[in-house]
Amino acid sequence: MGIGTVIACLFTALLANTVTADAAGFDPVYYAAKYPDVVAAVGDSQKALINHYLTFGIGEGRYQNAEEEAAQTPLNTYIDVDLTNQNVRYILNGETVFESPCVSGDTGKGRSTPTGVFAIYGHVAGTYLTGPTWHNWVDYWMPFSRGGCGLHDATWRRKFGGTIYKTNGSHGCVNLPHDKAEELFNMVGIGTVVVVHKED
């Protein structure tokens, strides 16, 4: 997905005043009434509706409450992951407030980080990431793709950025320096939009 496509997605498909679903912001009664297709697909329990909003609704441009719909403000708060330049930025109200080099999925081994528009669905301080050949502790885990990719600290790396991802990249996650992962973790939460793209 090129950056032009990403920008188009942000301003047409993702209209929202806020991108955090929580007990105070998400209105299950509104969501169920506004989107009967969702109710038909997943039911009308609060848990099912919140899960739908976080998994699909944000990316589909659905609103979590009436106030958000009334505002109809174009999305201008999101995490930007630039795979070409191996850079992560957090855009808050249209301004870059965080930036860091990263290491994404190893393209040489066919483990590229997926591109697209996602949302953080977990916000975990301290956990093991386990797979067929790894079992690594991370202090800051922010998963965004249902395939298991996320943003996290990677203390086993000494360098970030550049072309590391082409021969010594991750298994698909976006690795950040420990201090930068901590900084980002403290700025974002569940529901924050993540845009992963390559330059045209």
C-alpha positions, 0 to 999 in steps of 0.5 A, a space after each residue: 500500500 502506497 502512502 497516497 493510498 494510506 492518506 486516502 484511507 485516513 481521510 475517507 474511510 477513517 472518520 473519527 473524533 477519537 480512536 479509543 474505545 473505553 467504558 466512557 467512550 464506547 456506547 453499545 446501544 448507539 453502536 447496535 442501533 446504528 449498525 444492525 448489520 453488526 448485530 446480525 453478524 456478532 450479536 448485541 452483547 457489549 463485549 461482542 460490539 466492542 470487539 467488533 469496533 476494535 477489530 473492524 469498526 475503526 478500519 471501516 470508519 464506524 463511530 463508537 458514539 453519537 458525539 463522534 458521529 456528530 463531530 465528523 472530524 477527519 482522523 488526525 491521530 494515529 501511529 504511522 509505520 513507514 516500512 520503507 524508511 524504517 520509521 515510526 511516528 505518532 501523529 496526535 491531532 495532526 502533529 508529530 509528537 513521537 518518532 523512532 527508528 524501527 526494525 520491521 519484518 524480515 523481507 529476506 525470509 518472507 516475514 514482512 510486516 503486513 501493510 494496511 490500516 489497523 488498530 491496537 487491540 492489546 496494551 500489555 506491560 510485560 509479557 513473553 512473546 512466544 513462537 516456534 523458535 523464540 520465547 522473548 520477554 518484552 516490557 511494552 506489547 502493543 499488538 495491532 494485526 490479528 496475525 499477531 504482529 505488534 509494536 514492542 521493545 527489542 532489547 536484544 537489538 543494538 541498532 534500529 533503522 536502515 536496512 536491517 529488516 532485509 536480512 535480520 528483521 523481525 518475525 513480522 513485529 515492529 521492533 523499537 528501542 526500549 526507551 522509545 517503546 516505553 514512550 509510545 506505550 505511555 502515549 497510546 492505548 487500545 483502539 489507537 489506529 496504526 497505519 503500516 505502509 511502504 512508499 510508492 
